[in-house]
Amino acid sequence: MFYARMKRGDWADDNYSALRAKAKNQVIRTSVLRAMGVGAKTIGDRTSGGPWQRILPGLVVLHNGRPTVAQRQTAAVMYGGSDSMLTGRAGLNLHGFGTKFQANDVGLLIPHRQHRKDASFVVVERTWQSPEATTISGLPVAPLNRCLLDAARKMVDEKACTALVAEVLQRGAADVDTLLEELDTGCGRGSAMPRRVLRELSTGAHSVAEVEARELCRLAGLPRMVSNWVILSESGEFIAIADDWEDTVAFALEVESFEHHSSPVAFDETLQRRAKMQNNGIVIAAVTPRSIRSQPEVVTEHIRCAYQQAKQRPRPNVRAIPLAQWRQEAS
């Protein structure tokens, strides 16, 4: 395309600084371009194999490369109009969660009075009760709980959903009861799986592997176990926090992931912790997330044998209490 022949206005300075000043993250409305004197034909020429590109209806990116995540999010909010906000996985990423999994779609929450259709990568959800948005990186974002639940309601893989919800719960940014309440008061569409995941995690599991390990315990014939309880000696000395605990026989199931042993110090701490538990007479079955996935039958038998060993020896004089109770007593 030969641009030198095009009639150029004040917008066409050396670096298009006038256009960039009106754009946000290099995203600009076509209506703004027209108001600045850029003709419809010029816009068409420059977005048809030229130096610009159309990203959403009525919106142009002032370059022809791959739009960045920020540019896609900016364009989504501009497309949604006033009072729109990012939600779902896109909003969750801006809150600092789920960043391992970048979603292709950008979730957009708009008031019910507004009418916008899904367009390209933007998935629009209308709501009667718009939450109060917070500004992150210059963009309006729905509250964390809303972003998490909107993301979870659109997921089809329960393990992935569990991992996402568990990440937020582990970091203390949300709690199960509040999330369940929000599910109850919100749209029921797609809520069945997040509800199951929350109920499972409400019993103390902190990861997908712990949820899967609990299922193997059930298959091994063990009684229902409690998760992340504090184990204390007869004198009240802290021993450990068990991933899963069966109190009648003082049996612990430990899920040992590489993520938590990625340094020599972390590995040494795990060995010391396990030794302290065993020195207090606790029988431990240690498993890994990989073995749970790849050899569930072997792991199930390992758990069963370890539990039988615990049943056959005298129970050590240790006690277990919920983590919250221990923290309260310690404060």
NORNOR-V201267 format. One record per residue. N is the residue number from 1. BURIAL is + if it has 24 or more other C-alpha atoms within 12 Angstrom, else -. Layout:
N:BURIAL / N:BURIAL
This chain:
1:- / 2:- / 3:- / 4:- / 5:- / 6:- / 7:- / 8:- / 9:- / 10:- / 11:+ / 12:- / 13:- / 14:- / 15:- / 16:- / 17:- / 18:- / 19:+ / 20:+ / 21:- / 22:- / 23:+ / 24:+ / 25:+ / 26:+ / 27:+ / 28:+ / 29:+ / 30:+ / 31:- / 32:+ / 33:+ / 34:- / 35:- / 36:+ / 37:- / 38:+ / 39:- / 40:- / 41:- / 42:+ / 43:+ / 44:- / 45:- / 46:+ / 47:+ / 48:- / 49:- / 50:- / 51:- / 52:+ / 53:+ / 54:+ / 55:+ / 56:+ / 57:+ / 58:+ / 59:+ / 60:+ / 61:+ / 62:+ / 63:+ / 64:- / 65:- / 66:- / 67:+ / 68:- / 69:- / 70:+ / 71:+ / 72:+ / 73:+ / 74:+ / 75:+ / 76:+ / 77:+ / 78:+ / 79:+ / 80:+ / 81:+ / 82:- / 83:+ / 84:+ / 85:+ / 86:+ / 87:+ / 88:+ / 89:+ / 90:+ / 91:+ / 92:+ / 93:+ / 94:+ / 95:+ / 96:+ / 97:+ / 98:+ / 99:- / 100:- / 101:- / 102:- / 103:+ / 104:- / 105:+ / 106:+ / 107:+ / 108:+ / 109:+ / 110:+ / 111:- / 112:- / 113:- / 114:- / 115:- / 116:+ / 117:- / 118:- / 119:- / 120:- / 121:+ / 122:+ / 123:+ / 124:+ / 125:+ / 126:+ / 127:+ / 128:- / 129:- / 130:+ / 131:+ / 132:- / 133:+ / 134:- / 135:- / 136:- / 137:- / 138:- / 139:+ / 140:+ / 141:+ / 142:+ / 143:+ / 144:+ / 145:+ / 146:+ / 147:+ / 148:+ / 149:+ / 150:+ / 151:+ / 152:+ / 153:+ / 154:+ / 155:+ / 156:- / 157:- / 158:+ / 159:+ / 160:+ / 161:+ / 162:+ / 163:+ / 164:+ / 165:+ / 166:+ / 167:+ / 168:+ / 169:+ / 170:- / 171:- / 172:- / 173:- / 174:+ / 175:+ / 176:+ / 177:- / 178:- / 179:+ / 180:+ / 181:- / 182:+ / 183:+ / 184:- / 185:- / 186:- / 187:- / 188:- / 189:- / 190:- / 191:+ / 192:- / 193:+ / 194:+ / 195:+ / 196:+ / 197:+ / 198:+ / 199:- / 200:+ / 201:+ / 202:+ / 203:+ / 204:+ / 205:+ / 206:+ / 207:+ / 208:+ / 209:+ / 210:+ / 211:+ / 212:+ / 213:+ / 214:+ / 215:+ / 216:+ / 217:+ / 218:- / 219:- / 220:+ / 221:- / 222:+ / 223:- / 224:- / 225:+ / 226:+ / 227:+ / 228:+ / 229:+ / 230:+ / 231:+ / 232:+ / 233:+ / 234:- / 235:- / 236:- / 237:- / 238:+ / 239:+ / 240:+ / 241:+ / 242:+ / 243:+ / 244:+ / 245:+ / 246:+ / 247:+ / 248:+ / 249:+ / 250:+ / 251:+ / 252:+ / 253:+ / 254:+ / 255:+ / 256:+ / 257:+ / 258:- / 259:- / 260:- / 261:- / 262:- / 263:- / 264:- / 265:- / 266:- / 267:- / 268:- / 269:- / 270:+ / 271:- / 272:- / 273:+ / 274:+ / 275:- / 276:- / 277:+ / 278:+ / 279:- / 280:+ / 281:+ / 282:+ / 283:+ / 284:+ / 285:+ / 286:+ / 287:+ / 288:+ / 289:+ / 290:- / 291:- / 292:+ / 293:- / 294:- / 295:- / 296:+ / 297:- / 298:- / 299:+ / 300:+ / 301:- / 302:+ / 303:+ / 304:+ / 305:- / 306:+ / 307:+ / 308:- / 309:- / 310:+ / 311:- / 312:- / 313:- / 314:- / 315:- / 316:+ / 317:- / 318:+ / 319:+ / 320:+ / 321:+ / 322:+ / 323:+ / 324:- / 325:- / 326:- / 327:- / 328:- / 329:- / 330:- / 331:-
